[in-house]
Amino acid sequence: MSLALSGLQRYPVVQAPMAGGASCPPLAAAVCEAGALGFLAGGYKTADGMYQEIKRLRALTRRPFGVNLFMPQTGPVDQAAVEAYRGQLAGEASWYDVSIAEEDTLGTSDDGYDAKLAILLEDPVPVVSFTFGCPTPAVIASLREAGTYSVVTVTAVDEARAAEAAGADAVCVQGVEAGGHQGTHRDDPQADATAGVGLLALVAQVREAVGLPIIAAGGLMRGSQIAALLAAGAEAAQLGTAFLACPESGAHPLHKKALTDPLFPHTELTRAFSGRPARGLVNRFMREHGPYAPAAYPQIHHMTAGLRKAAAAAGDPQGMALWAGQGHRLARAMPAGELVEVLAAELAEAQSTLNDMQQRSTS
């Protein structure tokens, strides 16, 4: 690993910042204590809510950790399409006996970005990562002055170049296999019909385009996969779905169970729950509403929040957003610290095997 990254963690393993409650302080602390880099998700929280989680994590571990921020969304939204989708969801609201939030209660599109950033500059954390865009050079410079390592999530070469130009310390390269939201800098509905780039191919492309350290993310569940990404040029690997099933994870029990439930054999990208492409286990809600969901984030996210909460309360995974990467069937329900150690052992074994093969080929 690069000097900066190696100083943050013993193993080249990063626990992904999964917004919505999964990446809670107990999970991040367990990951950090085991020698990997734990993350908190700043998304979908108030600035104070984020800060309270940071304080709780600091009480649980003295090791380095990261916090993720969502970049403000400034693109135009088709309000007629949003209202049409509200009508599409009327049956869901009736079924779960909840009301769908009106437009003026759907929340802002900046996710409290400025307030959260101000907190992180006033009381710095070791790492801050960004999703859904790239911060300005001034923001990254301010973080660096505060002693914070900055990471920008990218899904394409041009996004990686933008991150390098802005002065980012590293990029998190997210392949199409990744669970949850695709961290694209620009949400283009015209691209929905085309498949995204796989992680191995994308890491190779970014490696040749920029000189920044790469954290690879997307469907990774085993140490052997991490070894492959490191051999391809990544400095570390970021895993989200792999940590969802851990007892410390804040994911709903139904979500954890669904990862390996035969009723949910595969994943797809959908706008059904949030208005932005996100990968999750295919369920009834996704099948019925995905084709009609407009490109309207975070408006659709707020619109469906009550429905998703009601489905969870009713014990109905068919109405929940079951975010998961393509490797979800390989999930292991073990304590997070134990999972880190298992991943590290698998990584070491894979690297040893590769070294033996290389030695034999040259002898």
Solvent accessible surface area in square Angstrom, and as a share of the most:
residue,aa,sasa,rsa
1,M,86,0.39
2,S,32,0.20
3,L,161,0.80
4,A,53,0.41
5,L,1,0.01
6,S,46,0.30
7,G,62,0.59
8,L,28,0.14
9,Q,13,0.06
10,R,178,0.65
11,Y,31,0.12
12,P,17,0.11
13,V,0,0.00
14,V,0,0.00
15,Q,0,0.00
16,A,12,0.10
17,P,26,0.16
18,M,35,0.16
19,A,26,0.20
20,G,68,0.65
21,G,33,0.32
22,A,9,0.07
23,S,3,0.02
24,C,21,0.13
25,P,1,0.01
26,P,42,0.26
27,L,0,0.00
28,A,0,0.00
29,A,7,0.05
30,A,23,0.18
31,V,0,0.00
32,C,1,0.00
33,E,90,0.40
34,A,16,0.12
35,G,7,0.06
36,A,3,0.02
37,L,1,0.01
38,G,0,0.00
39,F,5,0.02
40,L,2,0.01
41,A,3,0.02
42,G,0,0.00
43,G,0,0.00
44,Y,67,0.25
45,K,46,0.20
46,T,96,0.56
47,A,19,0.15
48,D,87,0.45
49,G,25,0.25
50,M,2,0.01
51,Y,59,0.23
52,Q,82,0.36
53,E,39,0.17
54,I,1,0.00
55,K,92,0.39
56,R,130,0.48
57,L,0,0.00
58,R,81,0.30
59,A,90,0.70
60,L,87,0.43
61,T,8,0.05
62,R,238,0.87
63,R,117,0.43
64,P,43,0.27
65,F,8,0.03
66,G,0,0.00
67,V,0,0.00
68,N,3,0.02
69,L,1,0.00
70,F,20,0.08
71,M,24,0.11
72,P,41,0.26
73,Q,32,0.14
74,T,127,0.74
75,G,50,0.49
76,P,140,0.88
77,V,39,0.22
78,D,90,0.47
79,Q,84,0.37
80,A,78,0.60
81,A,29,0.23
82,V,0,0.00
83,E,80,0.36
84,A,69,0.54
85,Y,3,0.01
86,R,36,0.13
87,G,50,0.48
88,Q,62,0.28
89,L,0,0.00
90,A,55,0.43
91,G,51,0.49
92,E,9,0.04
93,A,13,0.10
94,S,91,0.59
95,W,195,0.68
96,Y,23,0.09
97,D,128,0.66
98,V,50,0.29
99,S,101,0.65
100,I,23,0.12
101,A,36,0.28
102,E,108,0.48
103,E,69,0.31
104,D,129,0.67
105,T,91,0.53
106,L,3,0.01
107,G,57,0.55
108,T,96,0.56
109,S,45,0.29
110,D,56,0.29
111,D,35,0.18
112,G,29,0.28
113,Y,17,0.06
114,D,108,0.56
115,A,53,0.41
116,K,2,0.01
117,L,15,0.07
118,A,56,0.43
119,I,38,0.19
120,L,0,0.00
121,L,61,0.30
122,E,151,0.68
123,D,45,0.23
124,P,51,0.32
125,V,4,0.02
126,P,41,0.26
127,V,1,0.01
128,V,0,0.00
129,S,8,0.05
130,F,0,0.00
131,T,18,0.11
132,F,5,0.02
133,G,8,0.07
134,C,34,0.20
135,P,3,0.02
136,T,76,0.44
137,P,82,0.52
138,A,70,0.54
139,V,25,0.14
140,I,1,0.00
141,A,53,0.41
142,S,42,0.27
143,L,0,0.00
144,R,114,0.42
145,E,155,0.69
146,A,35,0.27
147,G,63,0.61
148,T,4,0.03
149,Y,25,0.10
150,S,1,0.00
151,V,4,0.02
152,V,0,0.00
153,T,13,0.08
154,V,0,0.00
155,T,19,0.11
156,A,35,0.27
157,V,31,0.18
158,D,96,0.50
159,E,19,0.08
160,A,0,0.00
161,R,137,0.50
162,A,45,0.35
163,A,0,0.00
164,E,68,0.30
165,A,88,0.68
166,A,11,0.08
167,G,26,0.25
168,A,5,0.04
169,D,31,0.16
170,A,0,0.00
171,V,0,0.00
172,C,4,0.02
173,V,0,0.00
174,Q,20,0.09
175,G,0,0.00
176,V,22,0.13
177,E,37,0.17
178,A,8,0.06
179,G,27,0.26
180,G,11,0.10
181,H,28,0.13
182,Q,15,0.07
183,G,0,0.00
184,T,36,0.21
185,H,44,0.20
186,R,176,0.64
187,D,40,0.21
188,D,42,0.22
189,P,65,0.41
190,Q,153,0.68
191,A,51,0.39
192,D,78,0.40
193,A,101,0.78
194,T,94,0.54
195,A,100,0.77
196,G,39,0.37
197,V,60,0.34
198,G,27,0.26
199,L,5,0.02
200,L,99,0.49
201,A,50,0.39
202,L,2,0.01
203,V,0,0.00
204,A,48,0.37
205,Q,84,0.37
206,V,0,0.00
207,R,71,0.26
208,E,160,0.72
209,A,30,0.23
210,V,10,0.06
211,G,64,0.61
212,L,23,0.12
213,P,23,0.15
214,I,0,0.00
215,I,4,0.02
216,A,0,0.00
217,A,6,0.05
218,G,7,0.07
219,G,14,0.14
220,L,10,0.05
221,M,3,0.02
222,R,58,0.21
223,G,0,0.00
224,S,61,0.39
225,Q,60,0.27
226,I,0,0.00
227,A,10,0.08
228,A,45,0.35
229,L,7,0.03
230,L,37,0.19
231,A,72,0.56
232,A,35,0.27
233,G,22,0.21
234,A,8,0.07
235,E,40,0.18
236,A,0,0.00
237,A,0,0.00
238,Q,27,0.12
239,L,2,0.01
240,G,15,0.15
241,T,13,0.07
242,A,3,0.02
243,F,0,0.00
244,L,7,0.03
245,A,11,0.08
246,C,0,0.00
247,P,85,0.53
248,E,46,0.20
249,S,8,0.05
250,G,41,0.40
251,A,12,0.09
252,H,68,0.30
253,P,96,0.61
254,L,42,0.21
255,H,19,0.08
256,K,44,0.19
257,K,139,0.59
258,A,2,0.02
259,L,1,0.00
260,T,63,0.37
261,D,24,0.12
262,P,106,0.66
263,L,132,0.66
264,F,3,0.01
265,P,74,0.47
266,H,92,0.41
267,T,16,0.09
268,E,81,0.36
269,L,68,0.34
270,T,11,0.07
271,R,17,0.06
272,A,0,0.00
273,F,2,0.01
274,S,2,0.01
275,G,0,0.00
276,R,1,0.01
277,P,21,0.13
278,A,0,0.00
279,R,15,0.06
280,G,0,0.00
281,L,0,0.00
282,V,14,0.08
283,N,1,0.00
284,R,57,0.21
285,F,0,0.00
286,M,8,0.04
287,R,141,0.52
288,E,83,0.37
289,H,10,0.04
290,G,20,0.19
291,P,104,0.66
292,Y,134,0.51
293,A,13,0.10
294,P,20,0.13
295,A,35,0.27
296,A,1,0.01
297,Y,21,0.08
298,P,10,0.06
299,Q,29,0.13
300,I,0,0.00
301,H,20,0.09
302,H,56,0.25
303,M,2,0.01
304,T,0,0.00
305,A,40,0.31
306,G,33,0.32
307,L,1,0.01
308,R,45,0.16
309,K,157,0.67
310,A,17,0.13
311,A,0,0.00
312,A,20,0.15
313,A,93,0.72
314,A,72,0.55
315,G,43,0.41
316,D,35,0.18
317,P,31,0.19
318,Q,52,0.23
319,G,0,0.00
320,M,14,0.06
321,A,15,0.12
322,L,1,0.00
323,W,53,0.19
324,A,1,0.00
325,G,1,0.01
326,Q,92,0.41
327,G,14,0.13
328,H,3,0.01
329,R,110,0.40
330,L,77,0.38
331,A,16,0.13
332,R,45,0.16
333,A,90,0.69
334,M,34,0.15
335,P,62,0.39
336,A,0,0.00
337,G,20,0.19
338,E,87,0.39
339,L,2,0.01
340,V,0,0.00
341,E,78,0.35
342,V,42,0.24
343,L,0,0.00
344,A,12,0.09
345,A,61,0.48
346,E,41,0.18
347,L,10,0.05
348,A,58,0.45
349,E,122,0.55
350,A,25,0.19
351,Q,68,0.30
352,S,57,0.37
353,T,69,0.40
354,L,70,0.35
355,N,75,0.39
356,D,62,0.32
357,M,102,0.46
358,Q,97,0.43
359,Q,120,0.53
360,R,159,0.58
361,S,89,0.57
362,T,118,0.68
363,S,127,0.82
